[in-house]
Amino acid sequence: MNRFVILMYHMVRDPGNDLEARYACPPPRFEQHMRQLRKHGYQPVSLDTIWEHMLQGADLPEKAFAVTLDDGFEDNYLAAYPILCKYSVPATIFLATGVIGKNNGWMSELYPVRRMLTREQILEMTKNELITFGAHTVNHPKLSQLNDSEAANEIVQCKQEIEELTGSSCRYFAYPYGLFNQSTPELVKSAGYSLACSTRSGFNNSERNPYLLHRIEVYGSDPWWKLKQKMTFGINNASVTFPWQYYYGRIKDRFITHQ
């Protein structure tokens, strides 16, 4: 059974402060990630390919990975897009439609003000088959704090607005902040989405709930070795000591089991 990972990025730019460093991956580092993934035999796939694998049983290549970018920052067009094209890596950008052409007003004042993608930039990228646009609600709320009617409005309206803008079906969704409650995945399914991405770390396979896909969060400060470790172990937080702790724990468990 083939397993795959979904990578989660946000901004591709130099961070403006220490808080933003988690979410802002400098362009040279983002390019290093794409180059090294290709060099080490990882196979980029689109969410379309993952949907065909999960719902229709289509084959996935070994070491398959998908790239996603949350929120729809303008640097996704200015910096990430040329790099994705250079290395022929498909990606899905999850848009919060209420801030298209505006700024990241949902973020704390502790973060720098950043421009979001414009309609024109979105339409230009729509012409490239490498780029898919998914939904990230209208106003980037914490869906777990809304009632079902409010959450459904955010989920449905975002899909409609993306489809009206791009002229293409919007089939993929990502939960803002990774937050949802028991009813949220069913609301996403009822709205007509095919897959939904969480922020839970880990691997995916065809048995994973398609509305609770796991993703690996890539921090802006992650060098290549940390990204590789994250993808090897299905974790969000890499460290020099993690592999030793992991394998030591497995050996210890086996020893206890056989006593």
Legacy VTK file of the C-alpha trace (Angstrom):
# vtk DataFile Version 3.0
C-alpha trace
ASCII
DATASET POLYDATA
POINTS 259 float
0.000 0.000 0.000
1.583 3.249 -1.149
1.859 5.990 1.412
2.264 9.650 0.599
2.955 12.906 2.371
1.451 16.335 1.904
3.698 19.300 2.662
2.228 22.501 4.076
3.852 25.859 3.376
2.467 29.366 3.843
4.638 32.294 2.730
7.682 32.076 0.463
9.584 35.181 1.450
12.143 36.400 3.958
10.540 36.635 7.416
9.945 40.065 8.863
10.321 38.991 12.504
10.891 35.933 14.678
7.189 35.040 14.861
6.836 35.070 11.078
9.924 32.869 10.639
7.817 29.748 11.207
5.518 30.593 8.301
7.861 32.443 5.924
10.229 30.241 3.917
12.924 32.318 2.176
12.878 31.730 -1.603
16.425 30.226 -1.733
15.405 27.702 0.927
12.147 26.882 -0.835
14.115 26.286 -4.028
16.576 24.100 -2.113
13.653 22.021 -0.857
12.241 21.490 -4.352
15.682 20.757 -5.830
16.653 18.278 -3.123
13.311 16.511 -3.231
13.796 15.950 -6.939
17.444 14.935 -6.465
16.592 12.345 -3.806
13.921 10.623 -5.848
10.786 12.038 -4.259
7.952 12.158 -6.775
5.722 15.253 -6.825
2.021 14.611 -7.365
-1.036 16.835 -7.449
-4.066 16.544 -5.186
-5.907 15.422 -8.321
-3.590 12.415 -8.475
-4.079 11.750 -4.770
-7.853 11.919 -5.210
-7.666 9.404 -8.062
-5.565 7.139 -5.836
-7.853 7.347 -2.817
-11.216 7.275 -4.520
-10.525 5.353 -7.726
-7.584 3.120 -6.803
-5.113 4.684 -9.254
-1.446 3.931 -8.604
0.834 6.395 -6.877
4.598 6.493 -7.431
6.939 5.548 -4.606
7.996 8.458 -2.367
5.038 10.527 -3.531
4.558 13.984 -2.061
2.222 16.914 -2.671
2.889 20.597 -2.057
0.238 22.866 -0.552
0.396 26.554 0.395
-2.157 27.976 2.810
-3.895 31.356 2.769
-2.914 32.728 -0.673
-0.125 35.189 0.029
1.072 37.279 -2.918
4.565 35.801 -2.576
3.094 32.485 -3.708
2.918 34.110 -7.137
6.014 36.295 -6.949
8.439 33.743 -5.452
6.982 30.228 -5.141
5.344 29.994 -8.556
8.544 30.436 -10.644
10.336 27.833 -8.502
7.487 25.336 -8.787
7.542 25.799 -12.567
11.331 25.440 -12.710
11.206 22.023 -11.006
7.841 20.951 -12.476
6.268 20.521 -9.045
2.459 20.767 -8.913
0.950 22.631 -5.970
-2.402 23.537 -4.466
-2.887 27.024 -3.051
-5.686 27.234 -0.485
-7.378 30.639 -0.773
-9.211 32.628 1.863
-11.436 34.400 -0.633
-12.402 37.315 1.602
-8.841 38.655 1.541
-8.056 38.255 -2.171
-6.355 41.481 -3.249
-6.162 42.660 0.371
-3.839 41.754 3.246
-3.504 39.248 6.101
-5.921 41.027 8.396
-6.850 37.847 10.302
-3.333 37.600 11.725
-2.265 39.198 14.985
-0.786 42.690 14.955
2.430 40.998 16.074
2.894 39.821 12.469
3.907 42.081 9.562
1.189 43.161 7.148
1.458 41.078 3.965
-0.306 41.381 0.628
-2.475 38.554 -0.615
-2.855 37.268 -4.162
-4.843 39.423 -6.558
-7.537 38.147 -8.891
-5.243 38.775 -11.862
-2.410 36.721 -10.333
-4.779 33.872 -9.530
-6.148 33.880 -13.071
-2.653 33.828 -14.554
-1.659 30.810 -12.463
-4.939 29.082 -13.316
-3.670 28.797 -16.893
-0.808 26.576 -15.710
-1.821 22.963 -15.079
0.730 22.741 -12.262
-1.332 25.029 -10.015
-4.664 24.163 -8.416
-6.685 26.440 -6.163
-8.421 25.036 -3.113
-10.629 26.620 -0.473
-9.617 27.947 2.951
-12.964 29.599 3.872
-13.918 33.217 3.212
-12.711 34.947 6.378
-10.200 32.447 7.830
-12.214 31.779 11.019
-11.706 29.060 13.606
-14.400 26.720 12.330
-14.508 24.842 15.627
-15.870 28.004 17.264
-18.721 28.500 14.772
-22.096 26.835 14.761
-22.863 24.511 11.865
-24.781 27.143 9.893
-21.981 29.689 10.163
-19.330 27.118 9.303
-21.324 25.866 6.309
-21.617 29.413 4.961
-17.842 29.881 5.136
-17.205 26.527 3.478
-19.833 26.789 0.720
-19.348 30.455 -0.150
-15.581 30.050 -0.499
-16.065 27.212 -2.977
-18.553 29.235 -5.006
-16.304 32.304 -5.126
-13.264 30.327 -6.291
-15.283 28.588 -8.992
-16.733 31.889 -10.195
-13.256 33.425 -10.326
-11.355 30.577 -11.950
-14.076 28.943 -14.014
-12.949 25.569 -12.645
-14.332 23.203 -10.041
-12.926 23.728 -6.535
-12.541 20.242 -5.066
-10.104 20.632 -2.180
-10.356 22.266 1.230
-7.997 23.056 4.118
-9.168 23.812 7.658
-7.966 27.252 8.860
-5.642 26.858 11.849
-6.214 23.116 11.432
-9.288 23.476 13.651
-12.567 21.619 13.214
-15.153 19.836 15.318
-16.982 16.575 14.861
-19.444 17.921 12.296
-17.039 20.035 10.200
-15.686 17.269 7.909
-19.258 16.272 7.050
-20.061 19.906 6.201
-17.047 19.950 3.879
-18.172 16.727 2.221
-21.754 17.982 1.856
-20.482 21.158 0.178
-19.090 19.020 -2.647
-15.378 18.882 -1.873
-13.437 15.714 -2.699
-10.597 15.986 -0.160
-9.772 18.103 2.898
-6.422 18.719 4.551
-5.814 19.060 8.269
-2.637 20.173 10.046
-2.197 16.849 11.833
1.223 15.418 11.085
1.764 11.961 9.633
1.612 9.796 6.562
-1.424 9.160 4.391
-2.598 6.148 2.424
-5.780 5.055 0.668
-7.377 4.092 3.996
-7.094 7.600 5.447
-10.351 9.555 5.780
-10.206 11.779 2.648
-11.618 14.679 4.686
-8.919 14.402 7.366
-5.720 14.135 5.368
-2.533 14.665 7.352
0.123 17.194 6.373
3.739 17.846 7.299
4.236 21.480 8.289
7.389 22.928 6.755
8.811 25.730 8.850
10.548 28.613 7.167
13.704 27.816 9.124
13.850 24.150 8.054
17.070 23.231 6.240
16.947 20.272 3.881
17.982 17.711 6.509
15.047 18.669 8.720
12.570 18.444 5.848
13.928 15.034 4.899
13.656 13.843 8.498
10.083 15.110 8.719
9.166 13.200 5.564
10.966 10.054 6.724
9.207 9.877 10.088
5.964 11.752 9.365
6.574 14.434 11.996
6.363 18.215 12.260
9.259 18.797 14.642
12.642 17.490 13.532
15.801 17.426 15.651
19.296 15.985 15.637
18.368 13.515 18.381
14.967 12.406 17.086
16.147 9.419 14.985
18.158 8.060 17.925
15.185 8.456 20.263
12.860 6.840 17.737
14.964 3.750 17.070
15.928 3.385 20.726
12.240 3.413 21.620
11.450 0.737 19.053
14.262 -1.517 20.275
13.146 -1.005 23.878
9.530 -1.876 22.998
10.619 -5.047 21.223
12.750 -6.082 24.194
9.859 -5.550 26.620
7.432 -7.401 24.305
9.668 -10.486 24.107
10.323 -10.751 27.830
LINES 1 260
259 0 1 2 3 4 5 6 7 8 9 10 11 12 13 14 15 16 17 18 19 20 21 22 23 24 25 26 27 28 29 30 31 32 33 34 35 36 37 38 39 40 41 42 43 44 45 46 47 48 49 50 51 52 53 54 55 56 57 58 59 60 61 62 63 64 65 66 67 68 69 70 71 72 73 74 75 76 77 78 79 80 81 82 83 84 85 86 87 88 89 90 91 92 93 94 95 96 97 98 99 100 101 102 103 104 105 106 107 108 109 110 111 112 113 114 115 116 117 118 119 120 121 122 123 124 125 126 127 128 129 130 131 132 133 134 135 136 137 138 139 140 141 142 143 144 145 146 147 148 149 150 151 152 153 154 155 156 157 158 159 160 161 162 163 164 165 166 167 168 169 170 171 172 173 174 175 176 177 178 179 180 181 182 183 184 185 186 187 188 189 190 191 192 193 194 195 196 197 198 199 200 201 202 203 204 205 206 207 208 209 210 211 212 213 214 215 216 217 218 219 220 221 222 223 224 225 226 227 228 229 230 231 232 233 234 235 236 237 238 239 240 241 242 243 244 245 246 247 248 249 250 251 252 253 254 255 256 257 258
